[in-house]
Every structure is written in structure tokens, then in C-alpha cells.
Amino acid sequence: MVNTSKTWSKHELKIYMLLLCGQADSMLSQEELNLIKSKTDNETFESLYREFKMDNEDISIQKIETSVGKHQFSHMELADLKKEFNELFNSDSKFSAAERYLSKILDNIVY
């Protein structure tokens, strides 16, 4: 298991997960970056984006799994997360096979 350098808050975890969602189709578009940036402050985004760029997909998933285990999410929070994932996946009007696959992986982790 990979340890994160610090314990992420739920908000930081969400932003990191959104970065992974945006990268699911191997391309994090400017539109996707702008959508993610709109959900947080610049300092949080820059910190998490630097960390995200150094991680590969397997490490990202391990970090998310570890961090999710440290938080208890309500059903409403989980529904909101799913909604935000789907918003990002559909931001380019396509829901690719890679995005569907990542969506299933994240469902298994957070539910």
C-alpha cells in the first residue's frame, strides 16, 4: 500500500479523485482542469495536481483506497461524489470505455 504524504481531508480526496477521473481517457483537457479548479481554491488544486502528476494510475487508486478508508462518507456525500464524477466524465460529451471502467473501480472503492 502506498502512503500519502499527509492525511487528505474529504475535500482534498474529492479533488484528487476528480483529477483521476479527468485523466481516465489518458487526456486531462483544459475544460476538465477548469471544472476541477472551480471546485476548490488555487492552493489546494496546485498542491494536489503536483502530487497527482507524479503518480501513475495504480498508485492513485491505492492512495484513494487508503484515504477513503480513513473517512466515513454519508449516503448523501457518496451520491454527490458520484454526481461530480459523472459531470467530469461527461464534460466532453463522451463517456469512454476507460471512463466507464474507472467509474466502476471508484464505485467499488467508495461504496
Backbone as a chain_set.jsonl record, in Angstrom:
{"seq": "MVNTSKTWSKHELKIYMLLLCGQADSMLSQEELNLIKSKTDNETFESLYREFKMDNEDISIQKIETSVGKHQFSHMELADLKKEFNELFNSDSKFSAAERYLSKILDNIVY", "coords": {"N": [[0.831, -1.173, 0.0], [0.473, 2.234, -0.72], [1.481, 5.104, 0.954], [0.033, 8.259, 1.604], [1.496, 11.509, 1.571], [0.434, 13.088, 3.5], [-2.494, 13.156, 5.563], [-5.362, 13.308, 3.737], [-8.052, 15.636, 3.598], [-11.631, 15.22, 3.304], [-12.445, 16.867, 1.232], [-10.014, 17.364, -0.158], [-9.447, 14.757, -0.962], [-11.613, 14.348, -2.692], [-10.987, 16.185, -4.753], [-8.579, 15.105, -5.706], [-9.552, 12.65, -6.615], [-11.237, 13.574, -8.636], [-9.324, 14.584, -10.383], [-8.161, 12.174, -11.197], [-10.377, 11.056, -12.482], [-10.647, 12.861, -14.614], [-8.369, 12.261, -16.011], [-8.841, 9.737, -16.928], [-9.367, 8.969, -19.601], [-6.881, 9.176, -20.663], [-6.242, 11.777, -21.213], [-6.181, 14.853, -19.88], [-8.117, 17.399, -20.221], [-8.194, 20.968, -20.873], [-10.678, 22.009, -20.312], [-11.662, 20.107, -18.483], [-9.771, 20.464, -16.433], [-10.363, 23.116, -15.723], [-12.964, 22.8, -14.747], [-12.476, 21.207, -12.489], [-10.804, 22.939, -11.044], [-12.659, 24.894, -10.432], [-13.946, 23.896, -8.29], [-12.487, 24.147, -6.013], [-9.973, 25.868, -4.033], [-7.129, 27.715, -5.305], [-4.603, 27.068, -4.152], [-5.0, 24.537, -2.934], [-5.715, 23.061, -5.214], [-3.329, 23.275, -6.802], [-1.406, 22.02, -5.166], [-2.416, 19.379, -4.939], [-2.551, 18.703, -7.645], [0.147, 18.746, -8.43], [1.07, 16.554, -6.93], [-0.571, 14.54, -8.024], [0.342, 14.447, -10.699], [2.773, 13.185, -10.394], [2.133, 10.605, -9.804], [1.247, 7.303, -10.923], [-1.567, 5.564, -12.451], [-2.176, 3.246, -10.918], [-0.952, 3.794, -8.431], [-2.368, 6.088, -7.762], [-4.971, 5.046, -7.427], [-4.493, 3.33, -5.264], [-3.8, 5.214, -3.302], [-6.202, 6.618, -3.109], [-7.927, 4.572, -2.241], [-6.788, 4.002, 0.283], [-7.14, 6.466, 1.553], [-9.945, 6.828, 1.459], [-10.71, 4.864, 3.23], [-10.116, 6.066, 5.625], [-12.03, 7.894, 6.124], [-15.472, 8.492, 6.862], [-18.172, 8.383, 4.842], [-21.292, 9.875, 4.235], [-24.45, 8.727, 2.872], [-25.477, 10.733, 1.272], [-23.183, 12.288, 0.736], [-21.738, 10.427, -0.783], [-23.445, 10.134, -2.965], [-23.276, 12.715, -3.999], [-20.546, 12.765, -4.696], [-20.501, 10.808, -6.747], [-22.146, 12.098, -8.591], [-20.53, 14.309, -9.23], [-18.315, 12.992, -10.344], [-19.508, 11.909, -12.639], [-20.294, 14.266, -13.914], [-17.807, 15.311, -14.609], [-16.813, 13.205, -16.227], [-18.599, 13.415, -18.343], [-18.079, 15.91, -19.369], [-16.869, 16.354, -21.793], [-18.727, 15.474, -23.505], [-18.608, 12.773, -24.069], [-18.578, 9.415, -22.959], [-16.305, 7.424, -22.364], [-14.979, 4.05, -22.78], [-12.837, 3.663, -21.032], [-13.393, 5.58, -19.101], [-15.82, 4.588, -18.122], [-14.892, 2.201, -17.007], [-13.146, 3.168, -14.984], [-15.046, 4.483, -13.455], [-16.502, 2.316, -12.437], [-14.488, 1.126, -10.865], [-14.039, 3.158, -8.959], [-16.573, 3.234, -7.816], [-16.567, 0.738, -6.529], [-14.603, 1.205, -4.637], [-15.512, 3.385, -3.045], [-18.058, 2.641, -2.193]], "CA": [[0.0, 0.0, 0.0], [1.2, 3.482, -0.809], [1.028, 6.087, 1.927], [0.04, 9.636, 1.158], [2.425, 12.296, 2.362], [-0.344, 13.591, 4.621], [-3.866, 12.684, 5.52], [-6.213, 14.226, 2.981], [-9.415, 15.897, 4.041], [-12.598, 14.708, 2.325], [-12.408, 17.773, 0.083], [-8.785, 17.085, -0.914], [-9.655, 13.45, -1.582], [-12.531, 14.542, -3.82], [-10.264, 16.859, -5.834], [-7.648, 14.117, -6.263], [-10.366, 11.689, -7.365], [-11.675, 14.243, -9.858], [-8.168, 14.595, -11.29], [-8.067, 10.833, -11.773], [-11.496, 10.923, -13.42], [-10.328, 13.637, -15.798], [-7.259, 11.592, -16.708], [-9.251, 8.36, -17.255], [-9.238, 8.701, -21.037], [-5.483, 9.493, -20.963], [-6.08, 13.168, -21.587], [-6.816, 15.791, -18.963], [-8.32, 18.579, -21.059], [-8.277, 22.249, -20.174], [-12.059, 22.107, -19.828], [-11.745, 19.287, -17.277], [-8.985, 21.15, -15.405], [-11.127, 24.29, -15.275], [-14.08, 22.306, -13.939], [-11.915, 20.784, -11.195], [-10.347, 24.157, -10.36], [-13.819, 25.646, -9.952], [-14.478, 23.228, -7.101], [-11.565, 24.294, -4.892], [-9.111, 27.05, -4.102], [-5.946, 27.522, -6.142], [-3.538, 26.417, -3.393], [-5.345, 23.114, -2.821], [-5.611, 22.462, -6.538], [-1.927, 23.176, -7.232], [-0.741, 21.006, -4.34], [-2.885, 18.043, -5.323], [-2.202, 18.469, -9.048], [1.579, 18.367, -8.449], [1.166, 15.18, -6.436], [-1.227, 13.676, -8.992], [1.191, 14.296, -11.888], [3.89, 12.283, -10.072], [1.595, 9.268, -9.55], [0.598, 6.592, -12.031], [-2.951, 5.224, -12.117], [-2.225, 2.272, -9.828], [-0.631, 4.482, -7.182], [-3.506, 6.966, -7.474], [-6.067, 4.226, -6.911], [-4.109, 2.883, -3.924], [-3.911, 6.367, -2.406], [-7.632, 6.883, -2.915], [-8.464, 3.496, -1.411], [-6.293, 4.213, 1.641], [-7.745, 7.672, 2.11], [-11.376, 6.586, 1.649], [-10.828, 4.063, 4.445], [-9.922, 6.907, 6.81], [-13.187, 8.793, 6.242], [-16.803, 7.901, 6.751], [-18.994, 9.204, 3.97], [-22.731, 9.644, 4.312], [-25.034, 8.362, 1.575], [-25.605, 11.972, 0.505], [-21.845, 12.629, 0.251], [-21.402, 9.48, -1.848], [-24.26, 10.493, -4.132], [-22.689, 13.937, -4.55], [-19.298, 12.367, -5.357], [-20.863, 10.126, -7.994], [-22.652, 13.128, -9.492], [-19.386, 15.097, -9.698], [-17.544, 12.141, -11.253], [-20.232, 11.842, -13.911], [-20.211, 15.594, -14.531], [-16.479, 15.407, -15.222], [-16.742, 12.232, -17.328], [-19.426, 13.872, -19.463], [-17.76, 17.29, -19.734], [-16.509, 16.394, -23.213], [-19.879, 14.856, -24.205], [-18.334, 11.367, -24.353], [-18.344, 8.579, -21.783], [-15.491, 6.379, -22.991], [-14.843, 2.764, -22.085], [-11.888, 3.865, -19.931], [-14.105, 6.314, -18.066], [-16.78, 3.645, -17.517], [-14.107, 1.275, -16.195], [-12.728, 3.881, -13.776], [-16.256, 4.721, -12.674], [-16.781, 1.067, -11.697], [-13.445, 0.972, -9.848], [-14.312, 4.114, -7.882], [-17.79, 2.744, -7.129], [-16.166, -0.358, -5.643], [-13.79, 1.748, -3.539], [-16.232, 4.272, -2.127], [-19.307, 2.071, -1.679]], "C": [[0.88, 1.243, 0.0], [0.63, 4.452, 0.208], [1.023, 7.466, 1.287], [0.971, 10.406, 2.072], [1.736, 12.903, 3.586], [-1.739, 13.006, 4.515], [-4.71, 13.73, 4.804], [-7.531, 14.43, 3.709], [-10.359, 15.28, 3.003], [-12.561, 15.566, 1.061], [-11.172, 17.502, -0.784], [-8.889, 15.743, -1.636], [-10.548, 13.578, -2.805], [-11.796, 15.173, -5.0], [-9.285, 15.887, -6.497], [-8.407, 13.092, -7.109], [-10.869, 12.303, -8.672], [-10.532, 14.349, -10.875], [-8.003, 13.232, -11.967], [-9.185, 10.609, -12.788], [-11.205, 11.669, -14.721], [-9.265, 12.98, -16.654], [-7.658, 10.207, -17.226], [-9.088, 8.015, -18.721], [-7.864, 9.124, -21.562], [-5.255, 10.928, -21.401], [-6.876, 14.043, -20.63], [-6.929, 17.119, -19.706], [-8.374, 19.853, -20.211], [-9.669, 22.455, -19.596], [-12.227, 21.318, -18.532], [-10.965, 19.94, -16.13], [-9.747, 22.345, -14.845], [-12.302, 23.884, -14.393], [-13.592, 21.907, -12.549], [-11.475, 22.007, -10.395], [-11.513, 24.94, -9.772], [-14.38, 25.08, -8.649], [-13.59, 23.387, -5.87], [-10.785, 25.596, -5.026], [-7.826, 26.694, -4.85], [-4.829, 26.766, -5.413], [-3.784, 24.904, -3.27], [-5.2, 22.427, -4.163], [-4.158, 22.244, -6.93], [-1.176, 22.09, -6.463], [-1.13, 19.596, -4.78], [-2.529, 17.715, -6.77], [-0.733, 18.083, -9.191], [1.747, 16.915, -8.009], [0.591, 14.203, -7.455], [-0.334, 13.42, -10.21], [2.363, 13.347, -11.642], [3.436, 10.837, -9.915], [1.106, 8.624, -10.846], [-0.795, 6.155, -11.554], [-3.047, 4.243, -10.955], [-1.942, 2.924, -8.472], [-1.783, 5.396, -6.78], [-4.653, 6.184, -6.858], [-5.748, 3.727, -5.505], [-4.233, 4.018, -2.916], [-5.372, 6.674, -2.094], [-8.24, 5.838, -1.986], [-8.046, 3.669, 0.049], [-6.999, 5.384, 2.305], [-9.246, 7.506, 2.354], [-11.602, 5.805, 2.938], [-10.686, 4.866, 5.72], [-11.106, 7.839, 7.067], [-14.471, 7.979, 6.204], [-17.651, 8.872, 5.95], [-20.464, 8.852, 4.179], [-23.236, 9.245, 2.926], [-25.155, 9.592, 0.677], [-24.241, 12.395, -0.067], [-21.433, 11.717, -0.895], [-22.181, 9.785, -3.123], [-23.706, 11.749, -4.801], [-21.375, 13.638, -5.275], [-19.582, 11.748, -6.72], [-21.346, 11.136, -9.037], [-21.498, 13.951, -10.069], [-18.492, 14.285, -10.63], [-18.201, 12.135, -12.626], [-20.215, 13.17, -14.652], [-18.874, 15.748, -15.255], [-16.349, 14.45, -16.405], [-17.481, 12.741, -18.562], [-19.106, 15.283, -19.932], [-17.36, 17.432, -21.195], [-17.565, 15.705, -24.083], [-19.623, 13.421, -24.648], [-18.117, 10.642, -23.03], [-17.636, 7.337, -22.297], [-15.464, 5.105, -22.153], [-13.905, 2.901, -20.886], [-12.552, 4.607, -18.777], [-15.134, 5.423, -17.37], [-16.057, 2.68, -16.582], [-13.665, 1.944, -14.887], [-13.917, 4.162, -12.873], [-16.606, 3.485, -11.841], [-15.761, 0.848, -10.585], [-13.73, 1.899, -8.663], [-15.575, 3.738, -7.116], [-17.426, 1.659, -6.125], [-15.377, 0.146, -4.448], [-14.652, 2.512, -2.545], [-17.51, 3.676, -1.563], [-19.058, 0.847, -0.862]], "O": [[1.919, 1.276, 0.659], [-0.588, 4.601, 0.307], [1.919, 7.796, 0.51], [1.207, 10.006, 3.212], [2.388, 13.195, 4.588], [-2.109, 12.43, 3.491], [-4.765, 14.889, 5.215], [-8.054, 13.519, 4.35], [-9.913, 14.865, 1.933], [-12.639, 15.043, -0.051], [-11.279, 17.421, -2.008], [-8.468, 15.615, -2.786], [-10.269, 12.98, -3.844], [-11.97, 14.733, -6.137], [-9.18, 15.857, -7.723], [-7.955, 12.714, -8.19], [-10.921, 11.624, -9.698], [-10.751, 14.22, -12.079], [-7.736, 13.154, -13.166], [-8.948, 10.029, -13.848], [-11.485, 11.16, -15.807], [-9.261, 13.124, -17.876], [-6.86, 9.566, -17.911], [-8.71, 6.892, -19.056], [-7.702, 9.395, -22.751], [-4.183, 11.259, -21.908], [-8.104, 13.972, -20.584], [-5.958, 17.869, -19.807], [-8.573, 19.805, -18.997], [-9.817, 23.014, -18.51], [-12.859, 21.796, -17.589], [-11.435, 19.967, -14.993], [-9.773, 22.558, -13.633], [-12.6, 24.554, -13.404], [-14.228, 22.235, -11.547], [-11.748, 22.097, -9.198], [-11.37, 25.579, -8.729], [-15.196, 25.721, -7.988], [-13.889, 22.838, -4.809], [-10.925, 26.324, -6.008], [-7.485, 25.521, -5.004], [-4.179, 25.907, -6.009], [-2.876, 24.101, -3.48], [-4.631, 21.339, -4.25], [-3.788, 21.147, -7.348], [-0.401, 21.331, -7.046], [-0.272, 18.733, -4.966], [-2.235, 16.562, -7.085], [-0.397, 17.198, -9.979], [2.474, 16.145, -8.636], [1.186, 13.16, -7.724], [-0.265, 12.292, -10.697], [2.891, 12.764, -12.589], [4.269, 9.931, -9.894], [0.617, 9.305, -11.747], [-1.151, 6.356, -10.393], [-3.913, 4.394, -10.093], [-2.619, 2.633, -7.485], [-2.139, 5.474, -5.604], [-5.242, 6.62, -5.868], [-6.627, 3.701, -4.644], [-4.715, 3.812, -1.802], [-5.727, 6.956, -0.949], [-8.977, 6.174, -1.059], [-8.865, 3.499, 0.951], [-7.403, 5.308, 3.466], [-9.763, 7.997, 3.358], [-12.571, 6.052, 3.657], [-11.089, 4.406, 6.789], [-11.172, 8.494, 8.108], [-14.535, 6.915, 5.589], [-17.826, 10.029, 6.33], [-20.827, 7.681, 4.285], [-22.532, 9.409, 1.93], [-24.958, 9.503, -0.535], [-24.157, 12.812, -1.222], [-20.844, 12.177, -1.872], [-21.64, 9.703, -4.225], [-23.67, 11.837, -6.028], [-21.116, 14.191, -6.343], [-18.974, 12.123, -7.723], [-20.999, 11.041, -10.214], [-21.489, 14.257, -11.262], [-17.965, 14.825, -11.603], [-17.539, 12.329, -13.646], [-20.132, 13.198, -15.88], [-18.82, 16.255, -16.376], [-15.839, 14.828, -17.46], [-17.04, 12.525, -19.691], [-19.794, 15.807, -20.808], [-17.495, 18.51, -21.774], [-17.319, 15.396, -25.248], [-20.337, 12.901, -25.505], [-17.539, 11.198, -22.096], [-18.268, 6.332, -22.623], [-15.867, 5.088, -20.99], [-14.158, 2.313, -19.835], [-12.304, 4.3, -17.611], [-15.296, 5.502, -16.152], [-16.549, 2.377, -15.495], [-13.794, 1.357, -13.812], [-13.799, 4.085, -11.65], [-16.967, 3.605, -10.67], [-16.123, 0.433, -9.485], [-13.669, 1.478, -7.508], [-15.636, 3.906, -5.898], [-17.921, 1.661, -4.998], [-15.47, -0.422, -3.36], [-14.536, 2.309, -1.336], [-18.007, 4.157, -0.544], [-20.001, 0.242, -0.353]]}, "num_chains": 1, "name": "protein.A"}
